[in-house]
Amino acid sequence: MNLINSLPRKKGTLIAFCLLLLVLPWMISSGFQSGSSYLRALDMALLFIMLALGLNIVVGYAGLLDFGYIAFYAVGAYTYALLNSPHLQAMLPSWMMYPPFVVSIVICAIVACVFGIMLGAPTLKLRGDYLAIVTLGFGQIVRIFMTNLDRPINLTNGPQGINNILPPQFLGYNLGKPIEWFGLQFEPVHLFYYLILFFCALIIVVSIRLQNSRLGRAWVAIREDEIAANAMGINTRNVKLLAFAMGATFGGVSGALFASLQGFISPESFILMESIMVLSMVVLGGMGHIPGVILGAIIVSITPEVLRDVINPLQMAVVGRKVVDPETLRMLIFGAAMIIVMLVRPEGLWPSKRRRAELRPATKGIALQEKDDLQDAERNHD
Amino acid sequence: MTKVLLEISGIHKRFGGLHALNDVALTINQGEIYGLIGPNGAGKTTLFNVLTGLYQPDEGKFTFNGKDLFCQKPYIVVGSGIARTFQNIRLFANMSALENVMVGRHVRTKASVFGAIFRPPQVKNEEAAIRARAMELLEYVGIPHHAEELACNLSYGDQRRLEIARALATDPQLLALDEPAAGMNPKETEDLKELMQKIRNDGVTILLIEHDVKLMMGLCDRIAVLDYGKKIAEGRPEEVKSNPRVIEAYLGVAPE
């Protein structure tokens, strides 16, 4: 709401911000030595923003704890890969192969949506920890299927994964090859940046609109008090299923873009750790608050990449030799940073007013109350 | 001629060995304030939950406004025009007062996912109408100045009012209030009584559970008394008050 209301006032800032986003890849690729790897990290960050926004609908709005969210990312990626690689060419009729890019994305979104409903339907009565365990299992099932569905018919090519995924063909351009426009050389990694940025913006707009609709309010109402929501005439079953479906759809789109960016996917990319990463983006940024979730996604996905470059020089400078394996140290620092943030700001880095109110004055209120009680007790004692 | 709005008969509800409602029958006429009293544990709230669809009765008949609502889901019951409040206030604590009431409009609005995403003009209008109606209802119950405040920060009396506004947002024909005056001081109770009379005068029938006998006697057109899941009396307040079975249920039998 705030974002929309303040748009006209901050139009200048917004335009400047958009321009910055447009030139960002050029700044990065010319500014750093390892520019293109940073640019890839940036592409991944945008994909994670989409994932985090999808999970935000399920966890942040509807309050349904989901530990298997990465499954929808996997479903989207595999659907895209199967349609756009030679892997299933022998099996599928030719009209199904290599659909136009936009059609591919829509198909991936729909398939992921169906999986979302498949997860949602049997778990409607579950909440909190119980739901978390079921979703955890669901995430594992999807991954294990992908690892093992190379027999009896080779559907997913097992642990080897699927390669030779065709890059998107768009208005006659092939995004897998450098393109020259106005004398500028656009590398694929740049092109993907703009493509993903576009979808990311789309998902942000959809998120904002859903949040400010009657459905967004119904989600929050269910999170706040399911019985009261029921008594207010909200069809809690359908509205919860919708939360799962929308979250899954966002995940599916993100997964499809991931597959087209990588050109290669395997079950490795969809392990439990990824689900937890996405969940920590949502929690760290500020559950249920779109700008917060975006910030969380950027920080959680970029920090490890930055640490990768910084950690070795840092070690050399401080101790003078390599003490700890940089990979271990990197995750150690990252984990410690997350713990500290959650201890200091349990409501997230950039929470909504609502959530801040929920976590801050409440604790303060109790503390004050206890102090008062203590003083009363002392007085009575005297 | 008064029109029967709600009619139940032969309602049974068992929780394991506990027969919480035993053959309960009552009719509520359009436009009246109907009171439901009884000692603690008599089954008043159970009956409420049955009437609002939160519990499914084991057997019986339940018609509302000519429509069969036996064992229907809450959203169908609310859609047919029964709204309720809760004994222990159940607001959406971390939503603003206005948003709470806007949630109440859910059942009377239609925007789908696609409507929400693409925002065609009718969805925009609907959204504006939801907001306007919610604001109107906050004014109606007398708390428009708290519209942007979080529900959990309102005073106890205002939370009660907000809950009534939220229930009214579903455009009910029957408003069921579960102990709305519990924990209120005499002044607040008096204000609440006025509010209930105003709601009734605006054409909404009221079903009321309350322990405050004085309030009930002055407010209700008819009263039913429950004890151990059975209806033991029904009628005009003064009749009920002097009914020996009611006195017995509340005070016990006088020793010989």
Chai-1 contact restraints between the chains, C-beta under 6 A:
chainA,res_idxA,chainB,res_idxB,connection_type,confidence,min_distance_angstrom,max_distance_angstrom,comment,restraint_id
A,V206,B,I117,contact,1.0,0.0,6.0,A-B,restraint_1
A,R209,B,A116,contact,1.0,0.0,6.0,A-B,restraint_2
A,R209,B,I117,contact,1.0,0.0,6.0,A-B,restraint_3
A,L210,B,A116,contact,1.0,0.0,6.0,A-B,restraint_4
A,S213,B,A116,contact,1.0,0.0,6.0,A-B,restraint_5
A,R214,B,H106,contact,1.0,0.0,6.0,A-B,restraint_6
A,R214,B,T109,contact,1.0,0.0,6.0,A-B,restraint_7
A,R214,B,A111,contact,1.0,0.0,6.0,A-B,restraint_8
A,L215,B,A116,contact,1.0,0.0,6.0,A-B,restraint_9
A,R217,B,M102,contact,1.0,0.0,6.0,A-B,restraint_10
A,R217,B,V103,contact,1.0,0.0,6.0,A-B,restraint_11
A,A218,B,H106,contact,1.0,0.0,6.0,A-B,restraint_12
A,A221,B,F92,contact,1.0,0.0,6.0,A-B,restraint_13
A,A221,B,V103,contact,1.0,0.0,6.0,A-B,restraint_14
A,E224,B,F92,contact,1.0,0.0,6.0,A-B,restraint_15
A,D225,B,R90,contact,1.0,0.0,6.0,A-B,restraint_16
A,D225,B,F92,contact,1.0,0.0,6.0,A-B,restraint_17
A,A228,B,R90,contact,1.0,0.0,6.0,A-B,restraint_18
A,N230,B,P74,contact,1.0,0.0,6.0,A-B,restraint_19
A,A231,B,P74,contact,1.0,0.0,6.0,A-B,restraint_20
A,A231,B,R84,contact,1.0,0.0,6.0,A-B,restraint_21
A,M232,B,V103,contact,1.0,0.0,6.0,A-B,restraint_22
A,M232,B,G104,contact,1.0,0.0,6.0,A-B,restraint_23
A,G233,B,Y75,contact,1.0,0.0,6.0,A-B,restraint_24
A,G233,B,V78,contact,1.0,0.0,6.0,A-B,restraint_25
A,G233,B,G79,contact,1.0,0.0,6.0,A-B,restraint_26
A,G233,B,V107,contact,1.0,0.0,6.0,A-B,restraint_27
A,G233,B,T170,contact,1.0,0.0,6.0,A-B,restraint_28
A,I234,B,H106,contact,1.0,0.0,6.0,A-B,restraint_29
A,N235,B,Y75,contact,1.0,0.0,6.0,A-B,restraint_30
A,R354,B,N94,contact,1.0,0.0,6.0,A-B,restraint_31
A,A357,B,L150,contact,1.0,0.0,6.0,A-B,restraint_32
A,E358,B,N94,contact,1.0,0.0,6.0,A-B,restraint_33
